[in-house]
Amino acid sequence: MASAHSEQEPQNPDRLNLKILVAGGFGVGKTTLVGTVSEIRPLRTEERLTEAGREVDDTGGVEQKTTTTVAMDFGRITVRDGLSLYLFGTPGQDRFWFLWDELAYGALGAVVLADTRRLEDCFPSVDYFERRSIPFVVAVNCFHGSRRHAAEKVSLALDLDAGTPVLLCDARDRESGKKVLITLVEHASRRHTARLLA
């Protein structure tokens, strides 16, 4: 009988798999983004919101939300031949922050999703990645009915470091999500090259 290892698909040394985090506040669209761009059926760890949880989870502005991620979301997308991104969506509530260090280990970078109706909710994510020097982009999820703010205004409001990309997106649209991920990979690559040359 053949071993399990011999039955696995051979590894291609020219293939590059990169780990990306998708972070942001509660109800900002992290699960939606991962599910929209993933080429595989995404892994989700969602549970229904309970009355007890409503006392600690601020649902202002996202009152229609009925579930929450309690561990992570996972998806995969092939950007081009030989380059795949593994997407890890982080839980949004403070009480699940203990998972972040494990999820962030080995990550190339992160997407911080922002909702201009609750912009302050993405401050902890921005702070987390800045403190750890993990490259990130801010993607403003343009919800139906929310005002479209210029990227420059969002950058100023979040007091981002110069060069941190901010772009508008729709987490429900695959092409929009892919643009966000490509922007992150390019930004992280520039940061990595700059460090090597410093």
For each residue, the residues with C-beta under 8 A, 3 or more apart:
1:
2: 6 7
3: 6 7
4: 7 8
5: 8
6: 2 3
7: 2 3 4
8: 4 5
9:
10:
11: 15
12: 15 82
13:
14: 82
15: 11 12 82 83 84
16: 82 83 84
17: 84 85 86
18: 83 84 85 86 108 185
19: 85 86 88 106 107 108
20: 85 86 87 88 107 108 109 110 111 181 184
21: 87 88 89 90 103 104 107 109 110 111 134
22: 30 33 34 73 87 88 89 90 110 111 113
23: 30 89 90 100 110 111 112 113 122 125 128 129 136
24: 28 29 30 90 92 111 112 113 114 115 121 122 125
25: 28 92 113 114 115 118 121 122 124 125
26: 57 58 59 62 65 68 92 93 121
27: 59 61 62 65 92 115 118
28: 24 25 92 113 114 115 118 121 122 141
29: 24 32 33 113 115 141 143 171 172
30: 22 23 24 33 34 69 73 89 90 92 113 171
31: 34 35 42 44 46 69 73 89
32: 29 35 36 171 172
33: 22 29 30 36 37 89 111 113 139 141 169 171 177 180
34: 22 30 31 37 38 42 73 74 75 87 89
35: 31 32 38 42 44 73 75
36: 32 33 171 172 173 174 177
37: 33 34 75 77 87 174 177 178 181
38: 34 35 41 42 75 76 77 87
39: 75 76 77 78
40: 75 76
41: 38
42: 31 34 35 38 73 74 75
43: 72 73 74 75
44: 31 35 69 73
45: 69 70 71 72 73
46: 31 67 68 69 70
47: 67 68 70
48: 66 67
49: 53 54 57 59 65 66 67 68
50: 53 54
51: 54 55
52: 55
53: 49 50 56 57 68
54: 49 50 51 57 59
55: 51 52
56: 53 93 95
57: 26 49 53 54 68 93
58: 26
59: 26 27 49 54 62 63 65
60: 63 118
61: 27 115 117 118
62: 26 27 59 65 118
63: 59 60
64:
65: 26 27 49 59 62 68
66: 48 49
67: 46 47 48 49
68: 26 46 47 49 53 57 65 91 92 93
69: 30 31 44 45 46 72 73 89 90 91 92 96
70: 45 46 47 91 96
71: 45 91 96 99
72: 43 45 69 88 89 90 91 99 103
73: 22 30 31 34 35 42 43 44 45 69 87 88 89
74: 34 42 43 86 87 88 89
75: 34 35 37 38 39 40 42 43 86 87 89
76: 38 39 40 84 85 86 87
77: 37 38 39 84 85 87 178 181
78: 39 81 83 84 85
79: 83 84 85 178 181 182 185
80: 83
81: 78
82: 12 14 15 16
83: 15 16 18 78 79 80
84: 15 16 17 18 76 77 78 79
85: 17 18 19 20 76 77 78 79 181 185
86: 17 18 19 20 74 75 76
87: 20 21 22 34 37 38 73 74 75 76 77 181
88: 19 20 21 22 72 73 74 103 107
89: 21 22 23 30 31 33 34 69 72 73 74 75
90: 21 22 23 24 30 69 72 96 99 100 103 125
91: 68 69 70 71 72 96 99
92: 24 25 26 27 28 30 68 69 96 121
93: 26 56 57 68 96
94: 97 124
95: 56
96: 69 70 71 90 91 92 93 99 100
97: 94 100 124
98: 101
99: 71 72 90 91 96 102 103
100: 23 90 96 97 103 104 128
101: 98 104 105
102: 99 105
103: 21 72 88 90 99 100 107
104: 21 100 101 107 110 128 132 134
105: 101 102
106: 19
107: 19 20 21 88 103 104 110 134
108: 18 19 20 135 184 185 188
109: 20 21 134 135 136 137 184 185 187 188
110: 20 21 22 23 104 107 125 129 134 135 136 137 184
111: 20 21 22 23 24 33 136 137 139 180 181 184
112: 23 24 122 125 126 129 136 137 138 139
113: 22 23 24 25 28 29 30 33 122 139 140 141 171
114: 24 25 28 119 121 122 138 139 140 141 154 158
115: 24 25 27 28 29 61 118 119 121 122 140 141 143 146
116: 119 140 146 147 149 154
117: 61 143 146
118: 25 27 28 60 61 62 115 121
119: 114 115 116 122 154 157 158
120: 123
121: 24 25 26 28 92 114 115 118 124
122: 23 24 25 28 112 113 114 115 119 125 126 138 158
123: 120 126 127 158
124: 25 94 97 121 127 128
125: 23 24 25 90 110 112 122 128 129 136
126: 112 122 123 129 130 136 138 158 160
127: 123 124 130 131
128: 23 100 104 124 125 131 132 134
129: 23 110 112 125 126 132 134 135 136
130: 126 127 133 161
131: 127 128
132: 104 128 129
133: 130
134: 21 104 107 109 110 128 129
135: 108 109 110 129 184 187 188 191 192
136: 23 109 110 111 112 125 126 129 164 184
137: 109 110 111 112 164 165 166 167 180 183 184 187
138: 112 114 122 126 154 155 158 160 164 165 166 167
139: 33 111 112 113 114 166 167 168 169 171 180
140: 113 114 115 116 149 151 154 166 167 168 169
141: 28 29 33 113 114 115 169 170 171
142: 146 148 168 169 170
143: 29 115 117 146
144:
145:
146: 115 116 117 142 143
147: 116
148: 142 168
149: 116 140 153 154
150: 153 154
151: 140 154 155 166 167 168
152: 155 156 166
153: 149 150 156 157
154: 114 116 119 138 140 149 150 151 157 158 166
155: 138 151 152 158 160 164 166
156: 152 153 159
157: 119 153 154
158: 114 119 122 123 126 138 154 155 166
159: 156
160: 126 138 155 164 166
161: 130 164
162:
163: 187
164: 136 137 138 155 160 161 187
165: 137 138 183 184 187
166: 137 138 139 140 151 152 154 155 158 160
167: 137 138 139 140 151 179 180 183
168: 139 140 142 148 151
169: 33 139 140 141 142 173 176 177 179 180
170: 141 142 173 176
171: 29 30 32 33 36 113 139 141 176 177
172: 29 32 36
173: 36 169 170 176 177
174: 36 37 177 178
175: 178 179
176: 169 170 171 173 179 180
177: 33 36 37 169 171 173 174 180 181
178: 37 77 79 174 175 181 182
179: 167 169 175 176 182 183
180: 33 111 137 139 167 169 176 177 183 184
181: 20 37 77 79 85 87 111 177 178 184 185
182: 79 178 179 185 186
183: 137 165 167 179 180 186 187
184: 20 108 109 110 111 135 136 137 165 180 181 187 188
185: 18 79 85 108 109 181 182 188 189
186: 182 183 189 190
187: 109 135 137 163 164 165 183 184 190 191
188: 108 109 135 184 185 191 192
189: 185 186 192 193
190: 186 187 193 194
191: 135 187 188 194 195
192: 135 188 189 195 196
193: 189 190 196 197
194: 190 191 197 198
195: 191 192 198
196: 192 193
197: 193 194
198: 194 195
